[in-house]
Amino acid sequence: MAHLTDKIRTLLGEPAYAGPLGEAPLDDPACERLLRLLSITRDDELSCEAVFNCLDEYVDCLEGRGDTAGRDLLVAHHLSFCADCRDELVALIHALESAADY
């Protein structure tokens, strides 16, 4: 795997040894995660910003009260691998549930 790590570093324009600069090293687990994410990336991928901007519509769609203009499958795909956007979704759902309790 070290050879693959060096190849990815070269492709990214990073030195073979990334010293302690406060950045996460491109070690074997990081390379494996990067390759796994690349393998599930689609041509029609939504960015985190695009997903964040339609999370309220997505929650409405989940509850059967709205439509995401056909983006619901793309949003669901993004949420399947993006922990930050999933956290935003969970926070929105909790906020809506709390508001409904009042």
Residue pairs with C-beta under 8 A, 6 or more apart in sequence:
1 28
1 31
1 32
2 28
4 31
5 26
5 27
5 28
5 31
6 16
8 26
8 31
8 34
9 15
9 16
9 18
9 26
10 16
12 26
14 26
18 25
18 26
24 30
37 81
40 77
40 80
40 81
42 77
44 74
45 74
45 77
45 78
46 71
46 74
46 75
46 77
46 78
48 78
48 82
48 84
48 85
51 58
51 75
51 78
51 79
51 82
51 85
52 85
52 88
54 68
54 71
54 75
55 75
55 85
55 88
55 89
55 92
56 92
57 66
57 67
57 68
57 69
57 71
58 68
58 71
58 72
58 75
58 89
59 89
59 92
59 93
59 96
60 66
60 67
61 67
61 68
61 72
68 75
78 85
79 85
79 86
79 89
